[in-house]
Amino acid sequence: MKRHFFFLLVLVLSACGVLGFLTLPSHVSFAASATVSSWELPEGKNYKDLTDEDFSDILTDGGVDPAHYYVNGNDVYINSAKGFAYFAHVANSAVAGVSPFDQKTVHLNTDIDLGTREWMPIFNFTGNFDGQGHYIYNLTIKELFSSTYGSSEKYAGLFGSYLNGTISNVHVRNANYDLTVENGSEENYVGGLVANMGVGI
């Protein structure tokens, strides 16, 4: 028997202080002074479907176009919505259990509008993520995801699971979840910012 828990999720997420400022209106307005970056994904694709080819226009012989994503030693700077999608892609494409961001600090330099496409949670992230007070708008998730390192649990959130380091100064606004699970299924974790919080949140 399936049970739909969208409205219960609204109440839980709204009450959870770790999410920062979380609301679920049908339409979200951005602050007049805010710089919000967006990226129109390739036709017919959601975030889980992205491949290296989808980022070929920002990849150069020297790395990644710094207008989108810039690495300086142990610091990573995300400067656009496409840069944020690339960050998630790098994390989720890594060898299971190996974080490409271990010992690094990721800085979000702009507000991000994820648009209407469905998001895949970020896995394989152990490091420090500093949102610098920025907002992630329009987080849309319509399915639970297994982690990229093979566990049986399933997750829904901006980040899937997180075990070490810090995630700070970032807000999720207008999170839209429409999930269906079966009674008696494996453990499921749902959150606005992080689905399953371990050490260091």
TORKEGU-79446 format. One record per residue (C-alpha): chain; x, y, z; residue in one letter; residue number from 1. Coordinates in steps of 0.001 Angstrom, whole numbers. Example, Ala and Ser with C-alpha at 12.3 -4.5 7.8 and 13.67 -1.06 7.14 Angstrom:
<rs>
+-------+---------+---------+---------+-----+-----+
: chain :       u :       v :       w : res :   n :
+-------+---------+---------+---------+-----+-----+
:     A :   12300 :   -4500 :    7800 :   A :   1 :
:     A :   13670 :   -1060 :    7140 :   S :   2 :
+-------+---------+---------+---------+-----+-----+
</rs>
This chain:
<rs>
+-------+---------+---------+---------+-----+-----+
: chain :       u :       v :       w : res :   n :
+-------+---------+---------+---------+-----+-----+
:     A :       0 :       0 :       0 :   M :   1 :
:     A :    1391 :    3343 :    -984 :   K :   2 :
:     A :    1094 :    6462 :    1089 :   R :   3 :
:     A :    1572 :   10000 :     -85 :   H :   4 :
:     A :    3224 :   12245 :    2490 :   F :   5 :
:     A :    3692 :   15606 :     763 :   F :   6 :
:     A :    1721 :   17656 :    3303 :   F :   7 :
:     A :    3361 :   15965 :    6290 :   L :   8 :
:     A :    6715 :   16759 :    4716 :   L :   9 :
:     A :    5749 :   20431 :    4443 :   V :  10 :
:     A :    5127 :   20570 :    8176 :   L :  11 :
:     A :    8314 :   18727 :    9078 :   V :  12 :
:     A :   10564 :   20802 :    6831 :   L :  13 :
:     A :    9017 :   24083 :    7906 :   S :  14 :
:     A :    9603 :   23213 :   11564 :   A :  15 :
:     A :   13218 :   22155 :   11108 :   C :  16 :
:     A :   15591 :   25004 :   11925 :   G :  17 :
:     A :   18551 :   23494 :   10081 :   V :  18 :
:     A :   16898 :   24307 :    6771 :   L :  19 :
:     A :   17407 :   28019 :    7166 :   G :  20 :
:     A :   14521 :   29935 :    5594 :   F :  21 :
:     A :   12223 :   27446 :    3874 :   L :  22 :
:     A :    8829 :   28210 :    2355 :   T :  23 :
:     A :    6707 :   26391 :    -169 :   L :  24 :
:     A :    4655 :   28888 :   -2213 :   P :  25 :
:     A :    3437 :   28067 :   -5719 :   S :  26 :
:     A :    5601 :   30896 :   -7035 :   H :  27 :
:     A :    8630 :   32494 :   -5461 :   V :  28 :
:     A :    9687 :   36108 :   -5925 :   S :  29 :
:     A :   13314 :   37075 :   -5685 :   F :  30 :
:     A :   14528 :   40067 :   -3726 :   A :  31 :
:     A :   14946 :   43099 :   -5979 :   A :  32 :
:     A :   18600 :   43469 :   -4994 :   S :  33 :
:     A :   19472 :   39795 :   -5292 :   A :  34 :
:     A :   21682 :   38407 :   -8029 :   T :  35 :
:     A :   20091 :   35112 :   -9007 :   V :  36 :
:     A :   21771 :   32768 :  -11459 :   S :  37 :
:     A :   19822 :   30223 :  -13486 :   S :  38 :
:     A :   20639 :   27688 :  -16192 :   W :  39 :
:     A :   18279 :   26117 :  -18693 :   E :  40 :
:     A :   19160 :   22429 :  -18758 :   L :  41 :
:     A :   19330 :   20564 :  -22086 :   P :  42 :
:     A :   15924 :   19610 :  -23467 :   E :  43 :
:     A :   14377 :   16609 :  -21767 :   G :  44 :
:     A :   17008 :   16300 :  -19035 :   K :  45 :
:     A :   16796 :   16508 :  -15265 :   N :  46 :
:     A :   19846 :   16959 :  -13033 :   Y :  47 :
:     A :   20370 :   13195 :  -12629 :   K :  48 :
:     A :   20713 :   12855 :  -16414 :   D :  49 :
:     A :   23610 :   15291 :  -16864 :   L :  50 :
:     A :   26895 :   14015 :  -18313 :   T :  51 :
:     A :   30337 :   15532 :  -18899 :   D :  52 :
:     A :   29189 :   16530 :  -22377 :   E :  53 :
:     A :   26555 :   18849 :  -20933 :   D :  54 :
:     A :   29362 :   20915 :  -19370 :   F :  55 :
:     A :   31687 :   20890 :  -22391 :   S :  56 :
:     A :   31092 :   24599 :  -23061 :   D :  57 :
:     A :   32564 :   25610 :  -19683 :   I :  58 :
:     A :   35424 :   23085 :  -19624 :   L :  59 :
:     A :   38795 :   24253 :  -20940 :   T :  60 :
:     A :   42282 :   22782 :  -21216 :   D :  61 :
:     A :   43107 :   24584 :  -17987 :   G :  62 :
:     A :   40056 :   23387 :  -16062 :   G :  63 :
:     A :   36673 :   25081 :  -15791 :   V :  64 :
:     A :   35627 :   28553 :  -16922 :   D :  65 :
:     A :   36084 :   30628 :  -13722 :   P :  66 :
:     A :   32941 :   32597 :  -14533 :   A :  67 :
:     A :   31096 :   29440 :  -13429 :   H :  68 :
:     A :   33435 :   27444 :  -11185 :   Y :  69 :
:     A :   36885 :   28286 :   -9899 :   Y :  70 :
:     A :   39396 :   26226 :   -7907 :   V :  71 :
:     A :   42240 :   27829 :   -5977 :   N :  72 :
:     A :   44104 :   25317 :   -3818 :   G :  73 :
:     A :   41653 :   23969 :   -1262 :   N :  74 :
:     A :   39027 :   26595 :   -2082 :   D :  75 :
:     A :   36291 :   26080 :   -4673 :   V :  76 :
:     A :   34153 :   29031 :   -5805 :   Y :  77 :
:     A :   30742 :   28510 :   -7408 :   I :  78 :
:     A :   29784 :   31544 :   -9475 :   N :  79 :
:     A :   26716 :   30445 :  -11460 :   S :  80 :
:     A :   23837 :   27983 :  -11568 :   A :  81 :
:     A :   25722 :   25917 :  -14150 :   K :  82 :
:     A :   28752 :   25964 :  -11860 :   G :  83 :
:     A :   26560 :   24656 :   -9034 :   F :  84 :
:     A :   25218 :   21890 :  -11271 :   A :  85 :
:     A :   28806 :   21039 :  -12228 :   Y :  86 :
:     A :   29780 :   20862 :   -8541 :   F :  87 :
:     A :   26955 :   18374 :   -7907 :   A :  88 :
:     A :   27916 :   16406 :  -11017 :   H :  89 :
:     A :   31559 :   16134 :   -9919 :   V :  90 :
:     A :   30538 :   14928 :   -6459 :   A :  91 :
:     A :   28066 :   12362 :   -7767 :   N :  92 :
:     A :   30380 :   11095 :  -10509 :   S :  93 :
:     A :   33218 :   10304 :   -8106 :   A :  94 :
:     A :   34267 :    6797 :   -7160 :   V :  95 :
:     A :   31910 :    5497 :   -4475 :   A :  96 :
:     A :   32998 :    6646 :   -1029 :   G :  97 :
:     A :   35707 :    8979 :   -2368 :   V :  98 :
:     A :   34943 :   12671 :   -2020 :   S :  99 :
:     A :   36639 :   15011 :   -4504 :   P : 100 :
:     A :   36002 :   17809 :   -1990 :   F : 101 :
:     A :   37636 :   16274 :    1074 :   D : 102 :
:     A :   39563 :   18948 :    3024 :   Q : 103 :
:     A :   38219 :   21632 :     670 :   K : 104 :
:     A :   35938 :   24603 :    1293 :   T : 105 :
:     A :   33252 :   25302 :   -1305 :   V : 106 :
:     A :   32057 :   28921 :   -1451 :   H : 107 :
:     A :   28712 :   29806 :   -3048 :   L : 108 :
:     A :   29020 :   33292 :   -4568 :   N : 109 :
:     A :   25489 :   33782 :   -5919 :   T : 110 :
:     A :   21861 :   32864 :   -5360 :   D : 111 :
:     A :   20826 :   29865 :   -7477 :   I : 112 :
:     A :   17504 :   29211 :   -9215 :   D : 113 :
:     A :   17240 :   25475 :   -9973 :   L : 114 :
:     A :   14237 :   26100 :  -12201 :   G : 115 :
:     A :   11586 :   23484 :  -12879 :   T : 116 :
:     A :   13829 :   20439 :  -13491 :   R : 117 :
:     A :   14056 :   17671 :  -10903 :   E : 118 :
:     A :   17085 :   17736 :   -8621 :   W : 119 :
:     A :   19297 :   14799 :   -7656 :   M : 120 :
:     A :   20775 :   15083 :   -4130 :   P : 121 :
:     A :   24500 :   15690 :   -3761 :   I : 122 :
:     A :   26361 :   12649 :   -2445 :   F : 123 :
:     A :   30076 :   11967 :   -1891 :   N : 124 :
:     A :   30610 :   15345 :    -223 :   F : 125 :
:     A :   32910 :   15600 :    2781 :   T : 126 :
:     A :   34290 :   19072 :    3164 :   G : 127 :
:     A :   33047 :   22517 :    4058 :   N : 128 :
:     A :   30238 :   24212 :    2161 :   F : 129 :
:     A :   29822 :   27938 :    2848 :   D : 130 :
:     A :   26717 :   29420 :    1247 :   G : 131 :
:     A :   27768 :   32935 :    2308 :   Q : 132 :
:     A :   24121 :   33779 :    3020 :   G : 133 :
:     A :   22883 :   32868 :    -454 :   H : 134 :
:     A :   19623 :   31163 :   -1404 :   Y : 135 :
:     A :   18850 :   28036 :   -3404 :   I : 136 :
:     A :   15437 :   28544 :   -5032 :   Y : 137 :
:     A :   12998 :   26019 :   -6501 :   N : 138 :
:     A :   14429 :   22732 :   -5257 :   L : 139 :
:     A :   12186 :   20114 :   -6885 :   T : 140 :
:     A :   12375 :   16415 :   -6011 :   I : 141 :
:     A :    9891 :   13777 :   -7144 :   K : 142 :
:     A :   11742 :   10587 :   -6272 :   E : 143 :
:     A :   13943 :    9106 :   -3571 :   L : 144 :
:     A :   17533 :    8382 :   -4624 :   F : 145 :
:     A :   19914 :    5637 :   -3588 :   S : 146 :
:     A :   23308 :    6965 :   -2617 :   S : 147 :
:     A :   26160 :    6814 :   -5106 :   T : 148 :
:     A :   28096 :    4554 :   -2728 :   Y : 149 :
:     A :   25728 :    1637 :   -2741 :   G : 150 :
:     A :   23784 :    1747 :     543 :   S : 151 :
:     A :   20195 :     470 :     598 :   S : 152 :
:     A :   18763 :    3670 :    2088 :   E : 153 :
:     A :   17145 :    6304 :    -120 :   K : 154 :
:     A :   17353 :   10086 :     157 :   Y : 155 :
:     A :   15703 :   13332 :    -920 :   A : 156 :
:     A :   17284 :   16725 :    -210 :   G : 157 :
:     A :   19707 :   19299 :   -1609 :   L : 158 :
:     A :   22431 :   17082 :    -110 :   F : 159 :
:     A :   21637 :   13387 :     257 :   G : 160 :
:     A :   23822 :   12463 :    3203 :   S : 161 :
:     A :   26665 :   14157 :    4973 :   Y : 162 :
:     A :   29083 :   12769 :    7526 :   L : 163 :
:     A :   31964 :   15159 :    8113 :   N : 164 :
:     A :   32728 :   18882 :    7890 :   G : 165 :
:     A :   30288 :   21781 :    7803 :   T : 166 :
:     A :   27395 :   23095 :    5744 :   I : 167 :
:     A :   26618 :   26670 :    6676 :   S : 168 :
:     A :   25111 :   30003 :    5648 :   N : 169 :
:     A :   22851 :   28636 :    2912 :   V : 170 :
:     A :   19071 :   28862 :    2634 :   H : 171 :
:     A :   16594 :   26723 :     682 :   V : 172 :
:     A :   13498 :   28544 :    -522 :   R : 173 :
:     A :   10471 :   27118 :   -2319 :   N : 174 :
:     A :   11285 :   23430 :   -1928 :   A : 175 :
:     A :    8773 :   21299 :   -3792 :   N : 176 :
:     A :    8698 :   17601 :   -2895 :   Y : 177 :
:     A :    6169 :   15133 :   -4279 :   D : 178 :
:     A :    7184 :   11702 :   -3032 :   L : 179 :
:     A :    5491 :    8334 :   -2829 :   T : 180 :
:     A :    6899 :    5465 :    -763 :   V : 181 :
:     A :    5700 :    1979 :      16 :   E : 182 :
:     A :    5058 :     789 :    3547 :   N : 183 :
:     A :    7734 :   -1612 :    4712 :   G : 184 :
:     A :   10310 :    -380 :    2217 :   S : 185 :
:     A :   13932 :     427 :    3084 :   E : 186 :
:     A :   14843 :    3401 :    5275 :   E : 187 :
:     A :   14088 :    6738 :    3636 :   N : 188 :
:     A :   15592 :   10097 :    4603 :   Y : 189 :
:     A :   14062 :   13416 :    3595 :   V : 190 :
:     A :   15237 :   16968 :    4327 :   G : 191 :
:     A :   15326 :   20390 :    2721 :   G : 192 :
:     A :   19051 :   21028 :    3091 :   L : 193 :
:     A :   20378 :   17579 :    4076 :   V : 194 :
:     A :   18353 :   14360 :    3957 :   A : 195 :
:     A :   20451 :   12404 :    6471 :   N : 196 :
:     A :   22547 :   14451 :    8862 :   M : 197 :
:     A :   25616 :   12816 :   10319 :   G : 198 :
:     A :   28548 :   14449 :   12104 :   V : 199 :
:     A :   29426 :   18085 :   11606 :   G : 200 :
:     A :   26167 :   19704 :   10518 :   I : 201 :
+-------+---------+---------+---------+-----+-----+
</rs>
